[in-house]
Amino acid sequence: MRYTILLVIFFVMSSCQQEKQTSLLTGDYRATLEVQDGKDLPFNFKLRKDGIIEIYNAEEVIEVDEITYFNDSVRINFPVYEGYIVGKFENGTISNAKYIKESLDRIVPVEFEHGESNRFLNVKPTAENISGVWEMLFSEDDGSTYVGKGIFSQADNKMTGTIRTTTGDYRYLEGVVSGNEIKFSAFDGAHAFLFTAKLDGDSMKGEFYSGNHYKSVFKAFRNENYELPHEDTLTYLKEGYETLEFSFPDLEGKIISLSDEQFQDEVVIVQIMGSWCPNCLDESKYYSQYFKDNPSDDLEFVALAFEYAKTPEKAITSLKRLKERIGIEYPILLAQYGTSDKEEAQKKLPMLNHVLSYPTTIFIDKKGKVRKIHTGFNGPATGDKYTEFKKEFEGFVAELLAE
């Protein structure tokens, strides 16, 4: 009997040891990406017992189900996006990890800490409260600037919110107010954002980092009445044009043109997007669901994809992955690969004054006339603005269908 018990204990211990060697430890993690100026961009996730990773950004929860173990390594692929994390796997942990975007030749070092659920550490007490609307101005190294609208909410030290710009929002941001400093971040597999700033009454100055490849500085001040330029005024047809024209291959290689019979006498919604773009993903989820919920013989959607994948094969693979993951039922055409440069994109659609943003939506009536062009997308993280966008979108489409 004694030897039987010892034998059982041996097999149980061996089984536990084997489990530790073949899968990551379940539970909470804090990960940090190494950006510029010696700063780290933190994000939090949990590995569930069913092997699914949950990444947290404020109210957003992203489920990751592609975790691969091979030799002494582990690779985590993010849903839809090309980016992935790969590192050395040892006794249930990851070391020497990198966050990689192959098509952009970007590699960012990553460190993992198991059992830590706080995003930012060593937080100091604060008497500040940043809740409300902030008018923001971002300045880049080349002297160019762009504006933003910060919409923040604070409870004790914790802050959440988003920043809207003329080209879209920075999605779900989460962080802390520590003393007179603010730190907040977001990581979703494509975006890797870190904001740091110092408060001075109703103003702040700080830095914005995107991965380890981009940095800008910003200043902001409270302005509850601040509004960005309207999204329908930024992109437009050049003088002398009333229509849009394009011919691009679909994901099976067939050339699709706006002049094809399927688009004639139809209301057509043209989506300029990319599989690498989180704002485009938010928009694609909404458009795809709207298209399913509102079937009409007089309505067509078509997406024009501008991909930074280096080959058409890789671009199409990414787009097929997006189409399958989201359940997109309208056609996606490959308009460009090898770069997502907006000036190059504009050359593919020369009737536009510019392609300012991914995404951009072009509304075409039944006579083939461009009736409106909407720059950017205000996603779920923007709250009331997202609700307002959906109401305006659905109302305008209904008007076009009734004509």
Backbone torsions as a table, in degrees:
resi	resn	phi	psi	omega
1	MET	NA	-44.8	-179.7
2	ARG	-58.8	-44.0	-179.1
3	TYR	-69.0	-32.3	177.5
4	THR	-64.7	-43.7	179.2
5	ILE	-63.2	-44.9	179.1
6	LEU	-61.2	-37.7	179.8
7	LEU	-65.4	-41.4	178.5
8	VAL	-63.4	-45.2	178.8
9	ILE	-60.5	-40.3	179.7
10	PHE	-61.1	-45.5	-178.8
11	PHE	-68.3	-35.9	177.7
12	VAL	-64.5	-46.4	179.4
13	MET	-63.7	-38.8	178.8
14	SER	-65.3	-39.1	179.0
15	SER	-64.0	-43.7	178.9
16	CYS	-62.6	-42.5	179.9
17	GLN	-63.3	-40.0	179.4
18	GLN	-64.1	-39.8	179.4
19	GLU	-62.7	-43.1	179.6
20	LYS	-62.6	-32.1	-176.8
21	GLN	-80.7	-18.4	-172.9
22	THR	-113.2	-2.8	178.3
23	SER	-153.0	156.7	177.7
24	LEU	-67.3	153.0	175.2
25	LEU	-66.0	135.3	176.8
26	THR	-74.8	163.7	177.3
27	GLY	115.1	-164.6	-174.3
28	ASP	-82.3	147.5	176.4
29	TYR	-136.6	149.1	166.5
30	ARG	-118.5	124.1	178.7
31	ALA	-115.9	148.1	177.9
32	THR	-131.7	132.6	174.2
33	LEU	-100.1	137.5	-178.6
34	GLU	-84.5	111.4	179.6
35	VAL	-101.4	-141.7	-177.9
36	GLN	-97.1	170.3	175.3
37	ASP	59.6	26.6	178.6
38	GLY	70.7	18.2	-177.6
39	LYS	-100.8	153.4	179.4
40	ASP	-113.4	141.2	177.9
41	LEU	-103.2	109.3	-176.4
42	PRO	-93.4	150.6	167.6
43	PHE	-148.4	163.2	-175.4
44	ASN	-119.8	146.4	173.1
45	PHE	-151.4	167.2	177.7
46	LYS	-131.4	136.5	170.9
47	LEU	-97.4	114.3	-179.0
48	ARG	-77.1	166.0	-179.4
49	LYS	-67.7	-21.2	178.0
50	ASP	-85.6	6.5	176.2
51	GLY	87.5	4.5	178.7
52	ILE	-91.7	135.7	174.5
53	ILE	-93.1	135.6	173.0
54	GLU	-113.2	116.0	175.8
55	ILE	-95.2	134.9	-174.5
56	TYR	-112.8	129.0	169.3
57	ASN	-136.3	100.5	-176.0
58	ALA	51.3	-122.7	-177.4
59	GLU	-79.2	-10.3	-175.8
60	GLU	-82.6	136.6	172.6
61	VAL	-125.8	119.3	-179.3
62	ILE	-106.4	123.0	179.0
63	GLU	-92.2	130.5	-179.5
64	VAL	-119.3	119.1	-175.3
65	ASP	-118.0	9.6	179.9
66	GLU	-110.1	86.7	178.3
67	ILE	-119.3	119.8	-174.6
68	THR	-119.9	131.8	175.7
69	TYR	-108.4	131.5	178.9
70	PHE	-150.4	133.9	-175.4
71	ASN	50.1	-119.6	179.5
72	ASP	-109.3	27.1	-175.6
73	SER	-125.2	163.3	173.4
74	VAL	-135.7	141.3	179.8
75	ARG	-128.0	133.4	179.1
76	ILE	-115.9	111.4	176.7
77	ASN	-94.9	135.7	-178.6
78	PHE	-89.5	147.5	-178.7
79	PRO	-58.3	132.1	175.0
80	VAL	73.8	-50.5	-170.6
81	TYR	-76.6	157.3	-179.8
82	GLU	-72.9	-30.5	-173.5
83	GLY	-60.9	151.2	177.3
84	TYR	-152.3	162.7	173.9
85	ILE	-113.8	132.1	177.0
86	VAL	-133.3	142.8	-179.9
87	GLY	-161.4	176.7	178.0
88	LYS	-78.5	132.4	-179.5
89	PHE	-104.4	126.0	-179.4
90	GLU	-152.6	120.3	176.5
91	ASN	51.6	44.9	173.3
92	GLY	83.2	5.6	-179.2
93	THR	-127.7	168.3	178.5
94	ILE	-115.3	134.7	174.7
95	SER	-134.1	164.9	-179.9
96	ASN	51.4	41.8	-173.8
97	ALA	-86.8	153.0	177.8
98	LYS	-135.6	141.2	170.3
99	TYR	-97.9	121.8	-167.9
100	ILE	-125.9	135.0	166.4
101	LYS	-121.5	101.0	-170.6
102	GLU	-63.1	-44.4	-174.8
103	SER	-64.4	-25.0	179.7
104	LEU	-101.6	1.1	-179.1
105	ASP	55.4	41.0	-179.8
106	ARG	-109.1	131.5	178.5
107	ILE	-134.3	125.2	-179.0
108	VAL	-124.2	124.7	176.6
109	PRO	-63.3	143.3	-179.3
110	VAL	-132.8	139.6	173.3
111	GLU	-120.7	148.8	-177.5
112	PHE	-123.1	141.3	175.1
113	GLU	-129.8	113.8	-179.3
114	HIS	-79.7	140.7	176.4
115	GLY	89.3	2.6	-179.9
116	GLU	-109.9	122.6	-178.0
117	SER	-107.9	-6.3	177.1
118	ASN	-79.6	141.7	-179.5
119	ARG	-79.8	-53.7	177.6
120	PHE	-112.6	140.9	-175.1
121	LEU	-105.8	166.7	176.1
122	ASN	55.1	48.1	-178.0
123	VAL	-80.3	132.4	-179.3
124	LYS	-94.0	152.9	173.4
125	PRO	-58.7	151.4	-179.1
126	THR	-140.4	148.8	172.6
127	ALA	-105.3	2.5	-177.5
128	GLU	-86.5	155.6	171.8
129	ASN	-144.0	117.3	-174.0
130	ILE	-97.3	7.1	-178.2
131	SER	-55.2	136.4	178.1
132	GLY	128.0	-163.9	-176.1
133	VAL	-104.9	135.8	-179.4
134	TRP	-126.5	130.2	173.4
135	GLU	-83.0	127.1	-172.1
136	MET	-124.4	145.0	175.0
137	LEU	-131.1	120.7	-180.0
138	PHE	-101.6	136.9	179.8
139	SER	-123.8	134.2	-177.9
140	GLU	-105.9	169.5	-175.3
141	ASP	-60.4	-30.5	-178.0
142	ASP	-83.7	4.5	178.8
143	GLY	92.9	-9.1	178.9
144	SER	-74.4	156.9	-179.2
145	THR	-134.6	159.8	170.1
146	TYR	-150.1	157.1	-173.8
147	VAL	-102.5	157.4	177.0
148	GLY	-145.6	161.9	176.7
149	LYS	-124.3	107.9	178.1
150	GLY	-84.0	131.0	179.5
151	ILE	-125.5	103.0	-170.2
152	PHE	-121.1	153.9	174.7
153	SER	-135.7	137.1	-177.1
154	GLN	-130.1	136.8	172.6
155	ALA	-132.9	114.6	-172.1
156	ASP	57.0	-126.0	179.7
157	ASN	-85.2	-18.9	-171.8
158	LYS	-82.2	136.6	176.1
159	MET	-129.6	148.1	174.3
160	THR	-137.7	170.9	177.1
161	GLY	151.7	-160.5	176.6
162	THR	-152.3	170.5	174.1
163	ILE	-125.5	121.2	175.8
164	ARG	-92.0	141.7	172.5
165	THR	-128.4	178.6	179.1
166	THR	-69.1	-14.7	-178.1
167	THR	-108.5	4.8	-179.6
168	GLY	137.3	-178.0	-178.2
169	ASP	-107.3	160.7	179.5
170	TYR	-89.2	18.6	172.6
171	ARG	60.3	-148.8	-168.8
172	TYR	-84.5	111.9	179.6
173	LEU	-106.1	141.8	-178.3
174	GLU	-142.7	139.4	178.9
175	GLY	-174.5	-150.7	-174.8
176	VAL	-140.5	156.2	165.9
177	VAL	-108.1	115.5	-174.4
178	SER	-121.9	108.2	-172.8
179	GLY	62.6	-122.2	175.4
180	ASN	-106.4	21.6	179.7
181	GLU	-113.2	149.2	175.8
182	ILE	-120.9	137.0	175.6
183	LYS	-138.3	124.6	176.0
184	PHE	-149.0	154.1	-171.0
185	SER	-149.1	169.6	173.1
186	ALA	-152.9	140.6	173.8
187	PHE	-143.6	122.8	-177.5
188	ASP	-130.6	13.6	-178.1
189	GLY	98.7	-23.5	175.5
190	ALA	-119.5	-52.7	174.2
191	HIS	-80.4	140.1	169.7
192	ALA	-137.6	92.2	-171.1
193	PHE	-112.2	136.8	172.0
194	LEU	-133.6	130.7	175.0
195	PHE	-121.3	132.2	173.7
196	THR	-132.0	142.2	-178.1
197	ALA	-157.5	160.9	173.2
198	LYS	-114.9	136.7	-179.5
199	LEU	-90.0	143.8	173.0
200	ASP	-142.1	87.9	-175.6
201	GLY	65.4	-121.8	-179.4
202	ASP	-97.4	26.5	176.3
203	SER	-135.8	163.5	176.9
204	MET	-150.1	152.8	173.5
205	LYS	-132.6	139.7	-178.2
206	GLY	-165.6	-165.7	-177.2
207	GLU	-126.8	147.1	176.2
208	PHE	-122.0	124.0	179.1
209	TYR	-116.4	135.4	171.5
210	SER	-117.6	109.1	-173.3
211	GLY	55.9	-145.9	176.0
212	ASN	-111.7	18.1	-175.8
213	HIS	-112.2	-8.8	-173.3
214	TYR	-144.7	142.1	175.2
215	LYS	-148.5	138.9	169.7
216	SER	-138.0	163.1	174.8
217	VAL	-108.3	156.3	179.4
218	PHE	-143.8	156.7	170.1
219	LYS	-132.2	152.1	-175.9
220	ALA	-151.3	154.5	172.9
221	PHE	-147.2	155.7	-177.6
222	ARG	-62.3	134.9	175.8
223	ASN	-161.3	90.5	-175.2
224	GLU	-63.2	-20.0	-177.3
225	ASN	-98.9	6.1	-174.5
226	TYR	-71.9	136.8	174.9
227	GLU	-133.5	145.0	174.9
228	LEU	-78.4	161.8	172.5
229	PRO	-55.7	146.1	-175.6
230	HIS	-66.4	139.0	-174.1
231	GLU	-66.6	-18.8	-176.7
232	ASP	-89.7	2.8	-176.1
233	THR	-112.1	-3.0	-168.6
234	LEU	-89.6	-37.3	178.8
235	THR	-117.0	136.0	-176.7
236	TYR	-154.9	167.4	176.5
237	LEU	-74.5	142.0	175.1
238	LYS	-64.9	157.7	179.9
239	GLU	-57.5	133.4	-179.9
240	GLY	99.2	-10.2	178.9
241	TYR	-107.3	142.9	170.8
242	GLU	-127.7	-11.2	-175.3
243	THR	-126.3	166.0	177.5
244	LEU	-111.4	144.8	175.9
245	GLU	-135.6	139.6	173.3
246	PHE	-162.5	155.5	172.4
247	SER	-144.8	113.8	-178.9
248	PHE	-140.1	156.8	179.0
249	PRO	-77.4	145.3	172.1
250	ASP	-83.1	-172.3	-173.4
251	LEU	-73.7	-7.3	174.7
252	GLU	-105.3	3.2	176.8
253	GLY	93.8	-1.3	179.8
254	LYS	-79.4	132.6	179.8
255	ILE	-75.9	126.3	178.9
256	ILE	-117.0	131.1	179.6
257	SER	-121.3	152.1	177.0
258	LEU	-65.2	-21.3	178.8
259	SER	-81.7	-2.5	179.7
260	ASP	-64.0	156.1	-175.3
261	GLU	-57.5	-35.8	-175.5
262	GLN	-62.3	-20.8	-178.8
263	PHE	-101.7	-4.1	-177.3
264	GLN	-75.8	139.0	-179.8
265	ASP	58.1	28.8	179.5
266	GLU	-120.3	152.6	163.6
267	VAL	-78.0	125.1	-175.8
268	VAL	-120.0	128.2	174.6
269	ILE	-105.0	113.9	-178.7
270	VAL	-102.3	122.8	-177.0
271	GLN	-107.8	116.2	173.1
272	ILE	-89.9	120.2	-168.8
273	MET	-155.4	-177.8	173.7
274	GLY	-152.6	147.3	-178.8
275	SER	-68.4	-16.6	-176.2
276	TRP	-88.0	-4.4	-166.4
277	CYS	-104.7	112.7	-179.5
278	PRO	-60.2	-37.8	176.1
279	ASN	-63.4	-36.8	176.6
280	CYS	-66.2	-35.9	177.5
281	LEU	-64.2	-45.3	176.6
282	ASP	-58.0	-45.2	-179.4
283	GLU	-65.6	-42.6	-178.9
284	SER	-62.6	-37.7	177.2
285	LYS	-61.5	-44.4	-178.9
286	TYR	-68.3	-48.4	-178.5
287	TYR	-62.2	-41.8	-179.0
288	SER	-61.7	-43.9	179.4
289	GLN	-67.7	-40.4	177.9
290	TYR	-61.3	-43.5	-179.2
291	PHE	-61.4	-38.4	178.8
292	LYS	-71.9	-39.1	-174.8
293	ASP	-81.0	-14.5	-175.3
294	ASN	-130.4	62.5	-179.8
295	PRO	-64.1	135.4	-179.5
296	SER	-152.8	138.3	176.6
297	ASP	-71.8	-11.5	-176.5
298	ASP	-106.9	11.0	-175.9
299	LEU	-130.4	129.7	175.8
300	GLU	-130.9	143.3	169.8
301	PHE	-113.5	147.7	171.6
302	VAL	-148.6	135.0	-179.6
303	ALA	-105.9	135.2	174.0
304	LEU	-107.5	112.6	-173.3
305	ALA	-96.4	130.3	176.2
306	PHE	-114.8	104.3	-169.0
307	GLU	-107.9	142.1	175.8
308	TYR	-92.5	0.7	175.0
309	ALA	-57.0	143.3	-169.8
310	LYS	-76.2	-20.3	179.7
311	THR	-129.0	154.9	177.1
312	PRO	-62.2	-32.4	180.0
313	GLU	-63.4	-44.2	178.8
314	LYS	-67.8	-37.7	178.2
315	ALA	-63.0	-45.1	-179.4
316	ILE	-66.0	-37.8	176.8
317	THR	-60.0	-44.2	179.1
318	SER	-64.1	-40.7	-178.6
319	LEU	-69.8	-37.5	176.5
320	LYS	-65.3	-37.7	177.3
321	ARG	-62.9	-44.5	176.5
322	LEU	-61.2	-47.8	-177.6
323	LYS	-59.3	-43.0	-179.7
324	GLU	-70.8	-43.7	-178.0
325	ARG	-62.8	-43.0	-175.9
326	ILE	-87.9	-23.5	-175.9
327	GLY	79.5	39.6	-179.2
328	ILE	-74.2	126.6	-176.7
329	GLU	-104.4	-7.7	177.2
330	TYR	-95.4	159.9	-175.4
331	PRO	-68.6	143.6	172.2
332	ILE	-115.5	126.5	-179.3
333	LEU	-110.5	141.6	178.3
334	LEU	-87.4	101.1	-177.9
335	ALA	-84.7	-28.0	-175.6
336	GLN	-163.2	145.2	172.1
337	TYR	-137.8	163.6	179.0
338	GLY	91.0	-16.5	177.9
339	THR	-166.0	149.7	172.1
340	SER	-110.4	17.6	-178.8
341	ASP	-56.4	129.1	-173.7
342	LYS	-71.7	-30.4	177.1
343	GLU	-67.4	-38.7	175.9
344	GLU	-66.9	-37.8	178.2
345	ALA	-63.1	-39.4	-179.0
346	GLN	-63.5	-30.5	177.6
347	LYS	-65.1	-28.2	178.0
348	LYS	-76.9	-19.3	178.9
349	LEU	-131.4	69.4	-169.9
350	PRO	-68.1	-11.6	177.5
351	MET	-76.5	-12.4	178.0
352	LEU	-86.5	147.3	176.7
353	ASN	-65.7	-34.4	172.6
354	HIS	-172.1	161.7	166.5
355	VAL	-100.2	104.2	-173.9
356	LEU	-88.7	-27.4	-170.2
357	SER	-149.7	144.7	160.3
358	TYR	-104.4	118.4	3.1
359	PRO	-90.5	165.6	169.6
360	THR	-138.3	140.2	-178.7
361	THR	-119.0	131.7	179.9
362	ILE	-113.4	125.3	-178.5
363	PHE	-101.3	123.2	-178.1
364	ILE	-119.8	131.6	-178.2
365	ASP	-84.5	-179.0	-174.3
366	LYS	-66.6	-18.6	178.7
367	LYS	-91.8	1.6	178.6
368	GLY	86.5	10.1	-179.1
369	LYS	-91.2	136.1	175.5
370	VAL	-72.9	121.7	-176.0
371	ARG	-103.4	-24.5	-179.9
372	LYS	-164.4	147.2	173.3
373	ILE	-128.6	122.7	-176.4
374	HIS	-108.3	119.5	-179.0
375	THR	-90.2	133.1	176.3
376	GLY	76.6	-173.7	179.4
377	PHE	-154.1	127.3	174.9
378	ASN	-92.6	102.4	-173.1
379	GLY	-83.5	-173.1	-176.3
380	PRO	-55.9	-28.5	-178.3
381	ALA	-67.2	-17.1	-177.6
382	THR	-88.7	-1.7	173.4
383	GLY	64.0	-111.8	-175.9
384	ASP	-60.3	-34.6	-179.4
385	LYS	-66.6	-35.5	175.9
386	TYR	-64.9	-44.7	177.7
387	THR	-61.7	-42.1	179.0
388	GLU	-63.3	-42.1	178.9
389	PHE	-60.7	-47.4	-178.3
390	LYS	-59.7	-41.7	179.8
391	LYS	-63.7	-45.1	179.6
392	GLU	-65.7	-43.1	-179.7
393	PHE	-60.5	-52.2	-176.2
394	GLU	-65.5	-36.2	177.9
395	GLY	-66.6	-42.2	-178.0
396	PHE	-70.2	-40.2	177.1
397	VAL	-62.1	-40.8	177.7
398	ALA	-61.0	-39.9	176.9
399	GLU	-62.2	-44.4	-179.1
400	LEU	-65.3	-38.4	179.9
401	LEU	-68.1	-29.7	-177.2
402	ALA	-79.6	-12.5	-177.0
403	GLU	-75.1	NA	NA
